[in-house]
Amino acid sequence: MSTDREHHLDENQLLWAVVEEAELPLPLREHLSACPQCSANKEMIEQDLVRMGQMAERLSPSPRRRVSLPVEKAHRSIQWSWGWRACMGAVAATALILIITWWSPTTRTTHRDNANMLALEMQEAEQLMTEVGRLVENALPYMYSDISTESNATLDEEFMQFVIPSIEDEILSYDLEKGGVWLC
C-alpha cells in the first residue's frame, strides 16, 4: 500500500480503531496493520488516554465511602415477595394464635356453663331492677330521710321562710363608703 497522506486514517477513524478495532471496515484494518505512521498515531492516542486516566486518578479526591453499583439479580420463575424469615415468622405467629385459641377457657365452655352464666346474669339484672324501683319511690338514702320534708309533716312553707329568709321582703340601701349593699 502507498503511504500517501490522503490514504492515511483520519482522527475519527483512529479513535474508532482505539475503541473497537473489530468494527473498522476491512480495508481500514489492513491499512492500519500495514502502515507504520497510522499504527504510531494509534499508539500515541492510546498512550494519551492512559496518561489522562492516570492523571484523573491522581488528581481526583478519594471517595468517602465505597461506591457500589446495583447488580441485577437473575429472575426466578416464582419470586417471593417476603424473605424466608418473614414467612417463617408468619407461620409461627399463626401457630401461636391457634394454640392460644384452642387452649383458651372461653372456647371450652359447655352448654351447662352457659346456662349457669345466663341464670347468674338474670339474677343480677333482677337485683338491679329492684334497686331502681326502690329509688323511684324514694331517691334519698335512708339516713337523709329524717331531715327531708316528706318524713316530717310539721315543716311547711312558713318554717322554710324562717330558716331561709327571702331577700325580696327586706329593704336594701347602698353604702358608697363600704362599697356594697346592706340592710336598713
C-alpha positions as CSV (number, residue, x, y, z in Angstrom):
1,M,0.0,0.0,0.0
2,S,1.1,3.5,-0.5
3,T,1.8,5.8,2.4
4,D,0.4,9.0,0.8
5,R,-1.1,11.5,3.2
6,E,-4.5,11.3,1.6
7,H,-4.8,7.5,2.2
8,H,-4.0,7.5,5.9
9,L,-6.6,7.1,8.6
10,D,-8.1,10.4,9.8
11,E,-8.5,11.2,13.5
12,N,-12.1,9.8,13.8
13,Q,-11.0,6.5,12.2
14,L,-8.1,6.3,14.6
15,L,-10.3,6.9,17.6
16,W,-12.6,4.2,16.2
17,A,-9.7,1.9,16.0
18,V,-8.8,2.6,19.6
19,V,-12.3,2.0,20.9
20,E,-13.2,-1.0,18.8
21,E,-10.8,-2.1,16.1
22,A,-13.1,-5.0,15.0
23,E,-15.8,-2.5,14.0
24,L,-13.5,-0.9,11.4
25,P,-14.1,-1.8,7.8
26,L,-11.7,-4.5,6.5
27,P,-9.6,-2.2,4.2
28,L,-9.0,0.3,7.0
29,R,-7.9,-2.5,9.3
30,E,-5.5,-3.8,6.7
31,H,-4.1,-0.3,6.2
32,L,-3.7,0.2,10.0
33,S,-1.7,-3.1,10.4
34,A,0.5,-2.3,7.3
35,C,1.1,1.5,7.8
36,P,3.7,2.4,10.5
37,Q,2.5,6.0,10.6
38,C,-1.1,5.1,11.3
39,S,0.0,2.5,13.9
40,A,2.2,5.1,15.6
41,N,-0.7,7.6,15.6
42,K,-3.0,4.9,17.2
43,E,-0.3,4.1,19.8
44,M,0.0,7.8,20.6
45,I,-3.8,8.2,21.1
46,E,-3.8,5.1,23.4
47,Q,-0.8,6.5,25.5
48,D,-2.6,9.8,25.8
49,L,-5.7,8.2,27.1
50,V,-3.7,6.1,29.6
51,R,-1.8,9.2,30.8
52,M,-5.1,11.1,31.1
53,G,-6.6,8.2,33.1
54,Q,-3.6,8.2,35.5
55,M,-3.8,12.0,35.9
56,A,-7.5,11.8,36.6
57,E,-6.9,9.1,39.2
58,R,-4.1,11.0,40.8
59,L,-6.0,14.4,40.9
60,S,-9.4,13.1,41.9
61,P,-10.3,13.1,45.6
62,S,-10.7,9.7,47.2
63,P,-14.3,8.8,47.8
64,R,-15.5,8.9,51.4
65,R,-17.4,5.7,51.1
66,R,-17.2,2.9,48.6
67,V,-19.5,3.3,45.6
68,S,-21.1,0.1,44.5
69,L,-23.4,-0.2,41.6
70,P,-26.5,-2.3,41.8
71,V,-26.3,-5.7,40.3
72,E,-29.3,-7.2,38.6
73,K,-30.3,-10.5,40.0
74,A,-31.5,-13.3,37.9
75,H,-35.3,-13.5,37.9
76,R,-36.7,-16.7,39.2
77,S,-39.9,-18.2,37.9
78,I,-41.5,-18.0,41.4
79,Q,-40.4,-14.9,43.3
80,W,-41.4,-14.5,47.0
81,S,-42.4,-11.0,48.0
82,W,-41.1,-11.8,51.5
83,G,-37.9,-13.4,52.6
84,W,-38.0,-16.9,54.2
85,R,-37.6,-15.4,57.6
86,A,-40.7,-13.3,57.3
87,C,-42.6,-16.4,56.1
88,M,-41.4,-18.5,59.0
89,G,-42.4,-15.7,61.4
90,A,-45.9,-15.5,59.9
91,V,-46.2,-19.3,60.3
92,A,-45.0,-19.2,63.9
93,A,-47.5,-16.4,64.7
94,T,-50.4,-18.2,63.2
95,A,-49.5,-21.4,65.1
96,L,-49.2,-19.4,68.3
97,I,-52.7,-17.9,67.8
98,L,-54.2,-21.3,67.1
99,I,-52.6,-22.8,70.2
100,I,-53.8,-20.0,72.4
101,T,-57.3,-20.2,70.9
102,W,-57.5,-23.9,71.3
103,W,-56.5,-24.0,75.0
104,S,-58.4,-20.8,76.0
105,P,-61.0,-21.4,78.7
106,T,-63.6,-19.3,76.8
107,T,-63.6,-21.7,73.9
108,R,-64.0,-24.8,76.2
109,T,-67.3,-23.7,77.9
110,T,-70.1,-26.2,77.8
111,H,-73.8,-25.6,77.5
112,R,-74.2,-26.2,81.2
113,D,-71.7,-23.4,81.9
114,N,-73.6,-21.1,79.5
115,A,-76.9,-21.9,81.3
116,N,-75.3,-21.1,84.7
117,M,-73.9,-17.9,83.4
118,L,-77.3,-16.9,82.0
119,A,-79.1,-17.6,85.2
120,L,-76.5,-15.5,87.2
121,E,-76.9,-12.6,84.8
122,M,-80.7,-12.8,85.1
123,Q,-80.4,-12.7,88.9
124,E,-78.1,-9.7,88.8
125,A,-80.5,-7.9,86.4
126,E,-83.4,-8.6,88.8
127,Q,-81.5,-7.2,91.7
128,L,-80.7,-4.1,89.7
129,M,-84.3,-3.6,88.7
130,T,-85.4,-4.0,92.4
131,E,-82.9,-1.3,93.4
132,V,-84.2,1.0,90.6
133,G,-87.8,0.5,91.7
134,R,-86.9,1.4,95.3
135,L,-85.1,4.5,94.2
136,V,-88.1,5.6,92.1
137,E,-90.3,5.6,95.2
138,N,-87.7,7.5,97.4
139,A,-84.5,8.6,95.9
140,L,-83.0,9.9,99.2
141,P,-80.7,7.5,101.1
142,Y,-82.2,6.2,104.4
143,M,-80.1,8.3,106.7
144,Y,-81.2,11.5,104.9
145,S,-84.9,10.7,105.1
146,D,-85.2,12.1,108.6
147,I,-84.4,15.6,107.5
148,S,-86.5,15.6,104.3
149,T,-89.9,17.3,104.3
150,E,-91.7,14.1,103.5
151,S,-90.9,12.4,106.8
152,N,-91.7,15.4,108.9
153,A,-95.1,16.9,108.2
154,T,-94.6,19.8,110.6
155,L,-92.2,21.5,108.2
156,D,-94.2,23.8,106.0
157,E,-93.6,26.9,103.8
158,E,-93.7,29.2,106.9
159,F,-90.9,27.3,108.6
160,M,-88.8,27.3,105.5
161,Q,-89.2,31.1,105.3
162,F,-88.0,31.4,108.8
163,V,-84.9,29.2,108.1
164,I,-84.1,30.8,104.7
165,P,-85.5,34.4,104.7
166,S,-86.3,35.9,101.3
167,I,-84.3,38.9,100.2
168,E,-87.2,40.4,98.3
169,D,-89.0,41.4,101.5
170,E,-86.1,43.3,103.0
171,I,-85.3,47.0,102.3
172,L,-81.8,47.4,100.8
173,S,-79.7,50.6,100.8
174,Y,-76.4,51.3,99.1
175,D,-73.4,52.4,101.2
176,L,-70.9,54.2,99.0
177,E,-68.1,54.2,101.6
178,K,-68.2,50.5,102.3
179,G,-68.8,49.6,98.6
180,G,-71.8,47.3,99.0
181,V,-75.4,46.7,99.9
182,W,-76.6,46.5,103.5
183,L,-79.9,46.1,105.2
184,C,-81.6,49.1,106.8
